[in-house]
């Protein structure tokens, strides 16, 4: 199945070799097996678990064990600080 992923803040740097020029928030199409979860997607992309704070599917917060559906749009955010 195919899903769209958007990595925010500095998470896109983890795909610099495989996706040169990928910027934060830019859509990336990913092919996954049926029954894949958000956690499976994170592992497939090689993102460090400790750098991920919040995940969204179709603009709704979701747990990482949530199963994905074809065509889902997944947003992955790191902890963000500021002031």
C-alpha positions in Angstrom: 0.0 0.0 0.0 1.1 3.6 -0.6 1.0 6.3 2.0 2.2 9.9 2.1 4.6 11.0 4.8 5.5 14.5 6.0 8.5 14.8 8.3 8.7 18.0 10.3 11.4 20.1 11.8 14.8 18.3 11.6 13.5 14.7 11.0 14.0 15.0 7.2 17.8 15.0 7.7 17.6 11.3 8.4 16.6 10.7 4.8 19.3 13.0 3.3 21.1 10.2 1.5 18.0 8.4 0.1 16.0 11.6 -0.5 18.4 14.4 -1.3 16.7 17.8 -1.1 13.8 16.6 1.0 12.7 19.6 3.1 10.6 19.6 6.3 7.0 19.1 5.6 7.5 18.0 2.0 5.4 15.0 1.0 7.1 11.7 0.5 5.4 8.7 -1.0 6.2 5.4 0.8 5.2 1.9 -0.2 4.4 -0.4 2.8 3.0 -3.9 3.2 -0.7 -4.3 4.1 -1.4 -4.1 7.8 1.6 -1.8 8.4 1.4 0.5 11.4 2.9 3.9 12.1 5.7 2.2 14.0 6.4 0.0 11.0 6.6 3.2 8.8 9.0 4.8 11.3 11.2 1.8 11.3 11.1 1.5 7.5 12.2 5.1 7.2 15.0 4.5 9.7 13.9 7.3 12.0 15.2 7.2 15.6 12.3 6.5 18.0 13.7 8.8 20.6 13.4 11.8 18.2 9.7 11.3 17.6 7.1 13.0 19.8 3.8 13.0 18.0 2.3 11.2 15.0 -0.8 12.1 13.0 -2.8 10.3 10.4 -5.0 12.5 8.2 -4.5 15.4 10.6 -5.5 13.5 13.7 -3.1 12.5 16.5 -2.7 8.8 16.7 -0.6 6.2 18.5 2.2 4.4 16.8 0.5 1.1 16.9 -2.3 2.4 14.7 -2.7 0.5 11.4 -2.3 2.5 8.2 -4.7 2.5 5.3 -3.9 3.0 1.6 -3.8 6.8 0.9 -3.3 7.9 4.5 -1.2 11.0 5.0 1.1 10.6 8.0 2.7 13.5 9.8 5.7 12.8 12.1 6.9 15.5 14.5 9.9 15.6 16.9 9.7 17.3 20.3 9.7 21.0 19.6 10.9 23.6 22.1 10.9 27.3 21.9 10.1 30.4 23.8 
